[in-house]
Amino acid sequence: MDYKKNINYFENKKLLLYGGAGLLVLGLVLMFGPFGDRDNYMILYILSVLSLIAGGVAFTLAVTTRSTDKKIDEDLAEEYKYFDEEKLAKFDLYERQLTYIKSVEIEDYQYYDGSMIRRDRMSHYRTDLYGKTHIYFTENTLCIVNKNVSLIKDEKTDHDIEVPYKDIKKAFLTDKTVSYTLGKKAVTVTVPMLHIEYEAGGEDVYQVKSDLETDTAVEDINRLAEKAKKNG
């Protein structure tokens, strides 16, 4: 992953890009426009060639010194290539998962105060941090595995838990709102957060998605926790 190119992607400075494009247009106009005569033809030709060269160099630099949506997607796919296999092996989940409760997988850009942000071609807001979380259910324990990957520095974090249902006080969702300034535009992003609160105090928190799967997972966690307490 090229962190410098990713930083340029988020900074999205377009002066070099627009300047290069402008010089290319100027060079074409000078070369093919109706401005030349016998006296100044050679001067205009030289200026047009110089403008085309400078524009081409500037435009190429603007394009090649920053990442693209596609390149970032490819880099993230490579980062998470073995995520599921590694986590399944770590917690020996291949045969321990409950067959009647579906595991839940959530992945998206992580929104937090101070992150870099950019709107991509699909109008989705990307940040400099990407996360993937998978919720698994076993007979007696809840297992949540997570990996966050930074796009602008060599930093990866894992936050995995396996906790007995009887130790869970409750699971619930809250909304987190993060405000950004994108150019001159104010942007507000609201994302749901999954809280796992424990009987002994403390909690774990994960960014999730607002959908039926997440809501069902919360209901399943609370139901299994209540059942475990009743069974002692």
C-alpha positions in Angstrom: 0.0 0.0 0.0 1.4 3.4 -1.0 0.6 5.6 1.9 1.9 8.8 0.3 -0.4 8.3 -2.8 -3.3 7.6 -0.4 -2.7 10.8 1.4 -2.7 12.7 -1.9 -6.0 10.9 -2.8 -7.6 12.2 0.4 -6.1 15.7 0.1 -7.5 15.7 -3.5 -5.5 18.8 -4.6 -6.5 19.6 -8.1 -4.3 22.5 -9.0 -1.7 20.4 -10.7 -4.4 18.4 -12.5 -6.3 21.5 -13.7 -3.1 23.3 -14.5 -1.9 20.4 -16.6 -5.2 20.1 -18.5 -5.2 23.9 -19.1 -1.7 23.8 -20.5 -2.6 20.9 -22.8 -5.6 22.9 -24.1 -3.5 26.0 -24.5 -0.9 24.0 -26.5 -3.5 22.6 -28.8 -5.1 26.1 -29.4 -1.7 27.6 -30.2 -0.8 24.8 -32.5 -4.1 24.5 -34.5 -5.8 27.9 -33.8 -6.0 30.7 -36.4 -3.3 32.8 -34.8 -0.2 32.1 -36.9 1.3 33.9 -39.9 4.7 33.7 -41.6 6.2 36.1 -39.0 5.2 34.4 -35.8 4.4 30.8 -36.9 7.7 29.4 -35.5 7.3 31.2 -32.2 3.7 30.0 -31.7 4.8 26.5 -32.7 7.6 26.4 -30.1 5.2 27.8 -27.4 2.6 25.2 -28.3 5.1 22.4 -28.0 6.4 23.7 -24.7 2.8 24.1 -23.4 1.9 20.5 -24.5 5.0 19.1 -22.9 4.6 21.0 -19.6 0.9 20.2 -19.5 1.5 16.5 -20.2 4.1 16.3 -17.4 1.9 18.2 -14.9 -1.2 16.1 -15.8 0.7 12.8 -15.6 2.2 13.7 -12.2 -1.3 14.7 -10.9 -2.7 11.3 -12.0 0.2 9.0 -11.1 1.1 10.5 -7.7 -2.2 9.7 -6.0 -4.3 6.6 -5.5 -7.6 5.8 -7.2 -10.8 4.3 -5.9 -10.0 1.1 -7.7 -6.4 0.9 -6.3 -7.6 1.4 -2.8 -10.2 -1.3 -3.2 -7.5 -3.7 -4.5 -5.2 -2.9 -1.6 -7.9 -3.5 1.0 -8.9 -6.7 -0.6 -5.3 -7.9 -0.3 -5.1 -6.7 3.4 -8.2 -8.8 4.3 -7.4 -11.7 2.0 -6.9 -14.2 4.9 -8.9 -12.4 7.6 -11.7 -14.9 7.9 -9.4 -17.9 7.8 -7.1 -16.5 10.4 -9.9 -15.6 12.8 -11.7 -18.9 12.4 -8.4 -20.7 13.2 -7.5 -18.4 16.1 -10.8 -19.2 17.9 -11.3 -22.7 16.5 -14.6 -21.7 15.0 -14.9 -24.0 12.1 -17.1 -26.5 14.0 -18.0 -24.5 17.1 -20.4 -22.0 15.4 -24.1 -22.4 16.0 -25.9 -23.7 12.9 -29.2 -22.0 13.7 -27.9 -18.5 14.2 -26.2 -16.8 11.3 -22.9 -15.0 11.8 -22.8 -11.3 10.8 -20.0 -9.6 8.8 -19.7 -5.9 8.7 -17.0 -3.9 6.8 -16.8 -0.2 6.0 -14.7 2.9 6.4 -14.4 3.9 10.0 -15.7 7.4 10.9 -13.9 9.3 13.7 -13.1 12.9 14.7 -10.0 14.1 12.8 -10.0 11.5 10.1 -9.3 12.3 6.5 -12.3 12.0 4.2 -13.2 12.0 0.6 -16.3 11.3 -1.4 -15.7 8.6 -4.1 -17.4 8.2 -7.5 -20.2 6.2 -5.9 -20.9 9.1 -3.5 -19.7 7.1 -0.6 -17.6 8.9 2.0 -14.2 7.2 2.5 -11.9 7.8 5.4 -8.3 6.9 6.1 -9.3 4.0 8.3 -11.1 0.8 7.1 -12.5 -1.8 9.4 -13.9 -5.3 9.2 -15.9 -7.0 12.0 -17.4 -10.5 12.2 -19.8 -11.6 14.9 -19.9 -15.4 15.6 -22.2 -17.3 17.9 -21.0 -20.5 19.7 -22.9 -22.7 22.2 -21.6 -20.8 25.2 -19.8 -17.8 24.0 -20.0 -14.7 21.8 -17.0 -14.2 19.6 -16.4 -10.9 17.8 -13.3 -10.4 15.6 -12.2 -7.1 14.2 -9.3 -5.7 12.2 -8.8 -2.0 11.3 -6.3 -1.0 8.6 -5.0 2.6 8.2 -4.7 3.8 4.6 -2.2 6.6 5.4 0.3 4.9 7.6 1.7 1.4 8.4 -0.8 0.7 11.2 -3.1 -2.2 11.7 -5.1 -3.1 14.9 -7.0 -6.2 15.9 -9.7 -6.1 18.6 -11.0 -9.7 19.2 -13.1 -11.0 22.0 -14.6 -14.3 23.1 -16.9 -13.9 26.1 -19.3 -16.3 27.8 -22.9 -15.2 27.4 -23.5 -15.2 31.1 -20.9 -12.4 31.5 -22.8 -10.1 29.1 -25.1 -7.6 30.8 -26.6 -6.4 27.5 -26.0 -5.5 23.9 -27.4 -2.4 22.4 -27.0 0.1 19.6 -26.3 3.8 19.6 -25.7 6.4 16.9 -22.4 8.2 16.6 -22.4 11.5 14.6 -19.1 12.8 13.1 -18.9 16.2 11.4 -16.4 17.0 8.6 -15.6 19.9 6.4 -15.1 18.7 2.8 -13.9 21.6 0.8 -16.3 24.3 1.7 -19.1 21.9 2.5 -20.1 20.7 5.9 -20.7 16.9 6.0 -22.3 15.0 8.8 -22.0 11.2 8.9 -24.1 9.1 11.4 -23.1 5.5 12.0 -24.5 2.9 14.4 -22.3 1.6 17.2 -22.6 -1.9 18.8 -22.0 -1.9 22.5 -21.4 -5.1 24.5 -21.8 -4.2 28.2 -20.5 -6.7 30.8 -21.8 -7.7 34.2 -18.4 -6.9 35.8 -18.3 -3.5 34.2 -16.8 -2.1 31.1 -17.8 -2.6 27.5 -16.6 -3.2 24.0 -17.7 -1.0 21.1 -17.7 -1.7 17.3 -18.9 0.4 14.4 -21.6 -1.6 12.5 -24.3 -1.0 9.9 -27.9 -0.1 10.2 -29.6 -3.1 8.8 -31.8 -6.1 9.8 -28.8 -8.4 10.3 -27.3 -6.1 12.9 -30.6 -5.7 14.7 -31.2 -9.4 14.7 -27.6 -10.0 16.1 -28.3 -7.7 19.0 -31.5 -9.5 19.8 -29.7 -12.9 19.6 -26.9 -11.7 21.9 -29.4 -10.5 24.5 -31.5 -13.7 24.2 -28.5 -16.0 24.6 -27.2 -13.9 27.6 -30.5 -14.1 29.4 -30.8 -17.8 28.7 -27.3 -18.4 30.1 -28.1 -16.5 33.3 -31.3 -18.5 33.8 -29.4 -21.8 33.3 -26.8 -20.8 35.9 
